[in-house]
Amino acid sequence: MTNGELHLSNLLITNFRGIRNLSIERLGRVNLITGLNGVGKTTLLEAIRVYAARGSFEILNDILYSRDEVVESIDEDKDIVLSPDYSSLFYEGLIHEKHHVSIGPISDKDSLKIETIDFEDLPQSKQELFPKLTSGNHQALKVTFHDAEVSVLPWLSEISDLSVSEFISPVPRVLRRLSFGKENMADPIRCESLGPGLITNDTLAEFWDKIVLTPQENLSLKVINLTGQNIERIAVVGQKFSRFLRSNGRRFSVKIEGKEEPVPLKTLGDAIIRLYAVGLAMAVSKNGFLLIDEIENGIHFTIQQDLCRIILEAAKKLNVQVFATTHSIDCIKAFSRAASDGEESDVALIRLEDLNGDLRAVEYSEEELRIATNQHIEVR
């Protein structure tokens, strides 16, 4: 993506998790996603994450494990293990050929597709990797991008009625970790994701390692000081791993103006940690995507406009396309006012509506958003 271009100027999602069909005609550089609880806002973020990773099984597994969408299987030692329930990736668990997942531009060019195939339909060279899978209707999960095969993963189950995994066969341990076909892997797009909860020290440290002593480090300081703390410097202390701590041994300390001794970052409150996480995530998302679930979470409405202004400026400067969900009318107003203050901010508001099982996107341009907020029109 060259500077000024968007990875996604529009979006079509079909048969992905709770979304049967969703079409968004216009996306901006910064996109606010709103709608009722359970309508599919987080699922939309997950779809973009999968698209950016080009269907990486690490990302697919992370999404499924994070929501406890797993099935029990028995390994060769007769032990019960938990495997990702890949049927959860498909709308209503339907996994036959007419219900493949598709995520990408509306034009269908460069779309990512996820589907299931039978092992016997694989090339013989790949079938030979599965000598112990000799019975049942074993399936594999196939991912393609722009009509080029990316990878195939053993489904590790027998499929009954083409809907759910009802019986899991004993599978060698090596096959549970195996995917193949990556010689055609398309380049992924950088994509960072923040959930509604507090970020861990591990993830904060990973972000910090990528931007320390770079110009982007100043962005995180600018965001964290929105609360008026006057933090001069931030440092990571401690070892990466520690036998004596329950979690990662790396911890954050801050130097506050007027105080001689540094203090732990976590003593400053959850809002400070959330702001710092947003600043770091924006900095490390250069030339990629940034996904933020419930962006207003823990952040007082009085500083939301300043935060929105920084996000808009940084998104343009760092060439980041932002997708953020929100339930807050204060947050929507803050983005509208921040967009009005700048030039070419390119903000889009998308409200998701469930119409008798069909998901519809109501799109507001920057000008329509400004009018709606000035006229107190409900847009959530």
One Martini backbone bead per residue (centre of mass of N, CA, C, O) as a GRO file, in nm:
protein
  380
    1MET     BB    1   0.090   0.039   0.028
    2THR     BB    2   0.062   0.345  -0.049
    3ASN     BB    3   0.051   0.655   0.024
    4GLY     BB    4  -0.312   0.704   0.063
    5GLU     BB    5  -0.383   0.419   0.055
    6LEU     BB    6  -0.610   0.148   0.079
    7HIS     BB    7  -0.665  -0.174   0.152
    8LEU     BB    8  -0.980  -0.087   0.206
    9SER     BB    9  -1.257   0.065   0.032
   10ASN     BB   10  -1.410  -0.208   0.068
   11LEU     BB   11  -1.664  -0.467   0.174
   12LEU     BB   12  -1.688  -0.838   0.179
   13ILE     BB   13  -1.895  -1.066   0.371
   14THR     BB   14  -1.911  -1.432   0.378
   15ASN     BB   15  -1.980  -1.686   0.594
   16PHE     BB   16  -1.877  -1.544   0.875
   17ARG     BB   17  -1.994  -1.673   1.120
   18GLY     BB   18  -2.248  -1.433   1.189
   19ILE     BB   19  -2.201  -1.371   0.874
   20ARG     BB   20  -2.359  -1.396   0.572
   21ASN     BB   21  -2.399  -1.078   0.468
   22LEU     BB   22  -2.162  -0.805   0.398
   23SER     BB   23  -2.186  -0.464   0.275
   24ILE     BB   24  -1.932  -0.208   0.209
   25GLU     BB   25  -1.891   0.061   0.000
   26ARG     BB   26  -1.738   0.258   0.223
   27LEU     BB   27  -1.413   0.337   0.326
   28GLY     BB   28  -1.191   0.464   0.551
   29ARG     BB   29  -0.928   0.540   0.745
   30VAL     BB   30  -1.153   0.593   0.965
   31ASN     BB   31  -1.357   0.345   1.142
   32LEU     BB   32  -1.682   0.336   1.272
   33ILE     BB   33  -1.841   0.085   1.470
   34THR     BB   34  -2.190   0.029   1.505
   35GLY     BB   35  -2.426  -0.117   1.741
   36LEU     BB   36  -2.566  -0.364   1.871
   37ASN     BB   37  -2.549  -0.611   2.064
   38GLY     BB   38  -2.451  -0.888   1.864
   39VAL     BB   39  -2.440  -0.790   1.550
   40GLY     BB   40  -2.097  -0.789   1.451
   41LYS     BB   41  -1.846  -0.609   1.518
   42THR     BB   42  -1.624  -0.810   1.606
   43THR     BB   43  -1.644  -0.988   1.353
   44LEU     BB   44  -1.539  -0.776   1.160
   45LEU     BB   45  -1.258  -0.757   1.286
   46GLU     BB   46  -1.186  -1.055   1.243
   47ALA     BB   47  -1.201  -1.051   0.935
   48ILE     BB   48  -0.970  -0.848   0.893
   49ARG     BB   49  -0.757  -1.015   1.036
   50VAL     BB   50  -0.770  -1.257   0.842
   51TYR     BB   51  -0.710  -1.100   0.584
   52ALA     BB   52  -0.433  -0.984   0.666
   53ALA     BB   53  -0.318  -1.292   0.726
   54ARG     BB   54  -0.412  -1.484   0.498
   55GLY     BB   55  -0.531  -1.723   0.682
   56SER     BB   56  -0.387  -1.778   0.926
   57PHE     BB   57  -0.378  -2.031   1.162
   58GLU     BB   58  -0.293  -1.866   1.404
   59ILE     BB   59  -0.538  -1.674   1.389
   60LEU     BB   60  -0.768  -1.872   1.384
   61ASN     BB   61  -0.694  -2.009   1.653
   62ASP     BB   62  -0.702  -1.757   1.832
   63ILE     BB   63  -1.002  -1.697   1.795
   64LEU     BB   64  -1.115  -1.971   1.894
   65TYR     BB   65  -0.975  -1.992   2.172
   66SER     BB   66  -1.081  -1.711   2.287
   67ARG     BB   67  -1.396  -1.858   2.259
   68ASP     BB   68  -1.404  -2.169   2.315
   69GLU     BB   69  -1.381  -2.305   2.012
   70VAL     BB   70  -1.396  -2.639   2.080
   71VAL     BB   71  -1.271  -2.977   2.059
   72GLU     BB   72  -1.255  -3.306   2.133
   73SER     BB   73  -0.964  -3.514   2.143
   74ILE     BB   74  -0.761  -3.805   2.058
   75ASP     BB   75  -0.469  -3.926   2.110
   76GLU     BB   76  -0.221  -4.173   2.091
   77ASP     BB   77  -0.240  -4.169   2.430
   78LYS     BB   78  -0.551  -4.122   2.512
   79ASP     BB   79  -0.572  -3.818   2.518
   80ILE     BB   80  -0.727  -3.524   2.587
   81VAL     BB   81  -0.784  -3.274   2.343
   82LEU     BB   82  -0.780  -2.944   2.213
   83SER     BB   83  -0.950  -2.826   1.926
   84PRO     BB   84  -1.030  -2.647   1.678
   85ASP     BB   85  -1.351  -2.525   1.563
   86TYR     BB   86  -1.391  -2.471   1.230
   87SER     BB   87  -1.703  -2.444   1.205
   88SER     BB   88  -1.709  -2.151   1.346
   89LEU     BB   89  -1.626  -1.994   1.074
   90PHE     BB   90  -1.912  -2.068   0.986
   91TYR     BB   91  -2.217  -2.019   0.899
   92GLU     BB   92  -2.388  -2.211   1.114
   93GLY     BB   93  -2.169  -2.450   1.049
   94LEU     BB   94  -2.155  -2.443   0.739
   95ILE     BB   95  -1.929  -2.662   0.518
   96HIS     BB   96  -2.007  -2.651   0.240
   97GLU     BB   97  -1.948  -2.534  -0.082
   98LYS     BB   98  -2.180  -2.299  -0.046
   99HIS     BB   99  -2.019  -2.201   0.245
  100HIS     BB  100  -1.793  -2.023   0.192
  101VAL     BB  101  -1.551  -1.810   0.277
  102SER     BB  102  -1.554  -1.440   0.232
  103ILE     BB  103  -1.284  -1.186   0.210
  104GLY     BB  104  -1.322  -0.852   0.071
  105PRO     BB  105  -1.365  -0.704  -0.193
  106ILE     BB  106  -1.640  -0.654  -0.391
  107SER     BB  107  -1.492  -0.742  -0.665
  108ASP     BB  108  -1.315  -1.013  -0.564
  109LYS     BB  109  -1.053  -0.904  -0.556
  110ASP     BB  110  -0.844  -1.029  -0.327
  111SER     BB  111  -0.981  -1.266  -0.201
  112LEU     BB  112  -1.069  -1.456   0.079
  113LYS     BB  113  -1.076  -1.819   0.114
  114ILE     BB  114  -1.281  -2.063   0.294
  115GLU     BB  115  -1.257  -2.425   0.286
  116THR     BB  116  -1.360  -2.755   0.220
  117ILE     BB  117  -1.189  -3.075   0.185
  118ASP     BB  118  -1.101  -3.370   0.070
  119PHE     BB  119  -0.834  -3.572   0.085
  120GLU     BB  120  -0.880  -3.711  -0.202
  121ASP     BB  121  -0.845  -3.411  -0.345
  122LEU     BB  122  -0.563  -3.427  -0.306
  123PRO     BB  123  -0.264  -3.452  -0.374
  124GLN     BB  124  -0.068  -3.722  -0.344
  125SER     BB  125   0.170  -3.582  -0.194
  126LYS     BB  126  -0.028  -3.496   0.045
  127GLN     BB  127  -0.160  -3.764   0.126
  128GLU     BB  128   0.115  -3.894   0.232
  129LEU     BB  129   0.100  -3.725   0.511
  130PHE     BB  130  -0.170  -3.933   0.585
  131PRO     BB  131  -0.144  -4.255   0.664
  132LYS     BB  132  -0.343  -4.274   0.934
  133LEU     BB  133  -0.587  -4.163   0.753
  134THR     BB  134  -0.813  -4.432   0.663
  135SER     BB  135  -1.084  -4.323   0.793
  136GLY     BB  136  -1.332  -4.167   0.681
  137ASN     BB  137  -1.441  -3.818   0.629
  138HIS     BB  138  -1.189  -3.647   0.577
  139GLN     BB  139  -1.073  -3.315   0.633
  140ALA     BB  140  -0.990  -2.991   0.494
  141LEU     BB  141  -0.845  -2.673   0.519
  142LYS     BB  142  -0.887  -2.411   0.277
  143VAL     BB  143  -0.674  -2.148   0.147
  144THR     BB  144  -0.743  -1.855  -0.050
  145PHE     BB  145  -0.571  -1.603  -0.264
  146HIS     BB  146  -0.637  -1.486  -0.550
  147ASP     BB  147  -0.660  -1.798  -0.654
  148ALA     BB  148  -0.432  -1.881  -0.448
  149GLU     BB  149  -0.279  -2.105  -0.277
  150VAL     BB  150  -0.186  -2.117   0.061
  151SER     BB  151  -0.340  -2.342   0.255
  152VAL     BB  152  -0.344  -2.655   0.446
  153LEU     BB  153  -0.558  -2.821   0.691
  154PRO     BB  154  -0.627  -3.043   0.907
  155TRP     BB  155  -0.930  -3.126   1.056
  156LEU     BB  156  -0.941  -3.389   1.248
  157SER     BB  157  -1.222  -3.514   1.131
  158GLU     BB  158  -1.550  -3.620   1.131
  159ILE     BB  159  -1.818  -3.558   0.913
  160SER     BB  160  -2.157  -3.482   0.999
  161ASP     BB  161  -2.391  -3.348   0.794
  162LEU     BB  162  -2.217  -3.093   0.719
  163SER     BB  163  -2.185  -2.929   1.021
  164VAL     BB  164  -2.053  -3.112   1.255
  165SER     BB  165  -1.836  -3.227   1.503
  166GLU     BB  166  -1.887  -3.564   1.635
  167PHE     BB  167  -1.599  -3.698   1.556
  168ILE     BB  168  -1.277  -3.775   1.684
  169SER     BB  169  -0.989  -3.882   1.577
  170PRO     BB  170  -0.711  -4.031   1.608
  171VAL     BB  171  -0.414  -3.820   1.618
  172PRO     BB  172  -0.126  -3.732   1.542
  173ARG     BB  173   0.062  -3.487   1.673
  174VAL     BB  174   0.189  -3.373   1.411
  175LEU     BB  175  -0.087  -3.310   1.260
  176ARG     BB  176  -0.189  -3.081   1.459
  177ARG     BB  177   0.066  -2.889   1.333
  178LEU     BB  178  -0.017  -2.911   1.029
  179SER     BB  179   0.085  -2.735   0.737
  180PHE     BB  180   0.040  -2.669   0.380
  181GLY     BB  181   0.134  -2.471   0.092
  182LYS     BB  182   0.333  -2.204   0.155
  183GLU     BB  183   0.468  -2.129  -0.121
  184ASN     BB  184   0.199  -1.924  -0.182
  185MET     BB  185   0.228  -1.708   0.016
  186ALA     BB  186   0.098  -1.424   0.101
  187ASP     BB  187   0.139  -1.117   0.195
  188PRO     BB  188   0.094  -0.973   0.473
  189ILE     BB  189  -0.075  -0.751   0.684
  190ARG     BB  190  -0.042  -0.534   0.903
  191CYS     BB  191  -0.186  -0.621   1.237
  192GLU     BB  192  -0.352  -0.470   1.506
  193SER     BB  193  -0.500  -0.566   1.832
  194LEU     BB  194  -0.768  -0.441   2.047
  195GLY     BB  195  -0.933  -0.491   2.318
  196PRO     BB  196  -1.146  -0.403   2.581
  197GLY     BB  197  -0.928  -0.481   2.753
  198LEU     BB  198  -0.650  -0.514   2.914
  199ILE     BB  199  -0.332  -0.510   2.853
  200THR     BB  200  -0.048  -0.674   2.848
  201ASN     BB  201   0.281  -0.667   2.915
  202ASP     BB  202   0.371  -0.836   2.678
  203THR     BB  203   0.243  -0.662   2.451
  204LEU     BB  204   0.362  -0.393   2.527
  205ALA     BB  205   0.658  -0.486   2.490
  206GLU     BB  206   0.638  -0.558   2.193
  207PHE     BB  207   0.572  -0.275   2.100
  208TRP     BB  208   0.812  -0.121   2.229
  209ASP     BB  209   1.043  -0.268   2.074
  210LYS     BB  210   0.950  -0.139   1.786
  211ILE     BB  211   0.974   0.197   1.889
  212VAL     BB  212   1.223   0.236   2.024
  213LEU     BB  213   1.409   0.507   1.918
  214THR     BB  214   1.176   0.633   1.759
  215PRO     BB  215   0.949   0.855   1.638
  216GLN     BB  216   0.700   0.683   1.756
  217GLU     BB  217   0.746   0.725   2.062
  218ASN     BB  218   0.606   1.008   2.085
  219LEU     BB  219   0.314   0.915   2.044
  220SER     BB  220   0.273   0.765   2.315
  221LEU     BB  221   0.328   1.017   2.492
  222LYS     BB  222   0.102   1.195   2.380
  223VAL     BB  223  -0.133   1.012   2.468
  224ILE     BB  224  -0.070   0.968   2.779
  225ASN     BB  225  -0.085   1.302   2.828
  226LEU     BB  226  -0.397   1.369   2.818
  227THR     BB  227  -0.429   1.362   3.149
  228GLY     BB  228  -0.179   1.543   3.275
  229GLN     BB  229   0.094   1.386   3.388
  230ASN     BB  230   0.379   1.448   3.272
  231ILE     BB  231   0.538   1.241   3.097
  232GLU     BB  232   0.875   1.187   3.001
  233ARG     BB  233   0.922   0.869   3.056
  234ILE     BB  234   0.971   0.528   2.931
  235ALA     BB  235   1.021   0.196   3.078
  236VAL     BB  236   1.170  -0.124   3.070
  237VAL     BB  237   1.169  -0.375   3.319
  238GLY     BB  238   1.325  -0.655   3.343
  239GLN     BB  239   1.275  -0.969   3.256
  240LYS     BB  240   1.133  -1.164   3.024
  241PHE     BB  241   1.194  -1.400   3.229
  242SER     BB  242   1.040  -1.559   3.526
  243ARG     BB  243   1.028  -1.781   3.802
  244PHE     BB  244   0.899  -1.561   4.028
  245LEU     BB  245   0.673  -1.495   3.823
  246ARG     BB  246   0.356  -1.533   3.692
  247SER     BB  247   0.458  -1.340   3.483
  248ASN     BB  248   0.597  -1.135   3.305
  249GLY     BB  249   0.891  -0.956   3.401
  250ARG     BB  250   0.795  -0.717   3.248
  251ARG     BB  251   0.801  -0.360   3.319
  252PHE     BB  252   0.653  -0.041   3.378
  253SER     BB  253   0.809   0.282   3.380
  254VAL     BB  254   0.779   0.624   3.505
  255LYS     BB  255   0.857   0.969   3.435
  256ILE     BB  256   0.770   1.241   3.631
  257GLU     BB  257   0.729   1.553   3.654
  258GLY     BB  258   0.889   1.642   3.967
  259LYS     BB  259   0.999   1.344   3.998
  260GLU     BB  260   1.257   1.138   4.093
  261GLU     BB  261   1.093   0.877   4.094
  262PRO     BB  262   0.981   0.612   3.960
  263VAL     BB  263   0.676   0.459   3.836
  264PRO     BB  264   0.438   0.252   3.794
  265LEU     BB  265   0.211   0.240   3.550
  266LYS     BB  266  -0.028   0.089   3.709
  267THR     BB  267  -0.069   0.327   3.928
  268LEU     BB  268  -0.231   0.530   3.713
  269GLY     BB  269  -0.430   0.346   3.569
  270ASP     BB  270  -0.634   0.225   3.321
  271ALA     BB  271  -0.641   0.467   3.125
  272ILE     BB  272  -0.337   0.489   3.080
  273ILE     BB  273  -0.298   0.208   2.960
  274ARG     BB  274  -0.494   0.241   2.724
  275LEU     BB  275  -0.357   0.484   2.591
  276TYR     BB  276  -0.080   0.353   2.551
  277ALA     BB  277  -0.181   0.122   2.373
  278VAL     BB  278  -0.286   0.297   2.141
  279GLY     BB  279  -0.019   0.439   2.076
  280LEU     BB  280   0.147   0.186   2.015
  281ALA     BB  281  -0.038   0.052   1.804
  282MET     BB  282  -0.021   0.280   1.601
  283ALA     BB  283   0.289   0.280   1.563
  284VAL     BB  284   0.304  -0.042   1.468
  285SER     BB  285   0.082   0.004   1.210
  286LYS     BB  286   0.243   0.074   0.981
  287ASN     BB  287   0.095   0.010   0.679
  288GLY     BB  288  -0.184  -0.081   0.818
  289PHE     BB  289  -0.372  -0.219   1.071
  290LEU     BB  290  -0.626  -0.106   1.318
  291LEU     BB  291  -0.782  -0.272   1.597
  292ILE     BB  292  -1.068  -0.152   1.801
  293ASP     BB  293  -1.236  -0.255   2.083
  294GLU     BB  294  -1.388  -0.031   2.239
  295ILE     BB  295  -1.236   0.260   2.241
  296GLU     BB  296  -1.377   0.406   2.505
  297ASN     BB  297  -1.259   0.228   2.713
  298GLY     BB  298  -1.179   0.407   3.008
  299ILE     BB  299  -1.237   0.689   2.859
  300HIS     BB  300  -1.286   1.000   2.900
  301PHE     BB  301  -1.483   1.230   2.731
  302THR     BB  302  -1.284   1.487   2.764
  303ILE     BB  303  -1.041   1.325   2.579
  304GLN     BB  304  -1.152   1.206   2.308
  305GLN     BB  305  -1.096   1.432   2.100
  306ASP     BB  306  -0.787   1.429   2.126
  307LEU     BB  307  -0.754   1.134   2.052
  308CYS     BB  308  -0.886   1.150   1.772
  309ARG     BB  309  -0.686   1.352   1.654
  310ILE     BB  310  -0.436   1.173   1.676
  311ILE     BB  311  -0.541   0.938   1.508
  312LEU     BB  312  -0.587   1.093   1.245
  313GLU     BB  313  -0.296   1.194   1.209
  314ALA     BB  314  -0.149   0.916   1.229
  315ALA     BB  315  -0.296   0.764   1.004
  316LYS     BB  316  -0.184   0.947   0.780
  317LYS     BB  317   0.124   0.944   0.843
  318LEU     BB  318   0.136   0.604   0.876
  319ASN     BB  319  -0.069   0.449   0.702
  320VAL     BB  320  -0.348   0.385   0.858
  321GLN     BB  321  -0.615   0.153   0.907
  322VAL     BB  322  -0.908   0.211   1.095
  323PHE     BB  323  -1.089  -0.004   1.334
  324ALA     BB  324  -1.376   0.089   1.539
  325THR     BB  325  -1.559   0.033   1.818
  326THR     BB  326  -1.891   0.159   1.941
  327HIS     BB  327  -2.140   0.294   2.199
  328SER     BB  328  -2.060   0.600   2.191
  329ILE     BB  329  -2.168   0.923   2.143
  330ASP     BB  330  -1.915   1.074   2.237
  331CYS     BB  331  -1.722   0.939   2.037
  332ILE     BB  332  -1.862   1.025   1.778
  333LYS     BB  333  -1.841   1.329   1.832
  334ALA     BB  334  -1.534   1.341   1.858
  335PHE     BB  335  -1.471   1.254   1.566
  336SER     BB  336  -1.632   1.475   1.424
  337ARG     BB  337  -1.475   1.719   1.545
  338ALA     BB  338  -1.190   1.630   1.466
  339ALA     BB  339  -1.250   1.624   1.159
  340SER     BB  340  -1.330   1.931   1.138
  341ASP     BB  341  -1.038   2.041   1.224
  342GLY     BB  342  -0.935   1.907   0.975
  343GLU     BB  343  -0.776   1.752   0.688
  344GLU     BB  344  -0.853   1.480   0.531
  345SER     BB  345  -0.956   1.248   0.743
  346ASP     BB  346  -1.147   1.016   0.665
  347VAL     BB  347  -1.443   0.948   0.795
  348ALA     BB  348  -1.634   0.655   0.902
  349LEU     BB  349  -1.972   0.549   0.957
  350ILE     BB  350  -2.091   0.222   1.079
  351ARG     BB  351  -2.407   0.074   1.089
  352LEU     BB  352  -2.534  -0.212   1.232
  353GLU     BB  353  -2.805  -0.422   1.103
  354ASP     BB  354  -3.075  -0.635   1.199
  355LEU     BB  355  -3.275  -0.796   0.934
  356ASN     BB  356  -3.395  -1.081   0.984
  357GLY     BB  357  -3.073  -1.193   0.966
  358ASP     BB  358  -2.982  -0.943   0.812
  359LEU     BB  359  -2.696  -0.760   0.732
  360ARG     BB  360  -2.660  -0.403   0.764
  361ALA     BB  361  -2.505  -0.110   0.619
  362VAL     BB  362  -2.482   0.214   0.755
  363GLU     BB  363  -2.357   0.499   0.590
  364TYR     BB  364  -2.129   0.764   0.693
  365SER     BB  365  -2.010   1.041   0.622
  366GLU     BB  366  -1.847   1.305   0.736
  367GLU     BB  367  -2.082   1.502   0.678
  368GLU     BB  368  -2.313   1.327   0.792
  369LEU     BB  369  -2.194   1.310   1.074
  370ARG     BB  370  -2.200   1.609   1.140
  371ILE     BB  371  -2.504   1.652   1.108
  372ALA     BB  372  -2.601   1.437   1.310
  373THR     BB  373  -2.461   1.560   1.564
  374ASN     BB  374  -2.583   1.850   1.544
  375GLN     BB  375  -2.895   1.717   1.532
  376HIS     BB  376  -2.921   1.467   1.722
  377ILE     BB  377  -2.881   1.200   1.569
  378GLU     BB  378  -2.927   0.869   1.574
  379VAL     BB  379  -2.629   0.637   1.506
  380ARG     BB  380  -2.611   0.356   1.685
   0.00000   0.00000   0.00000
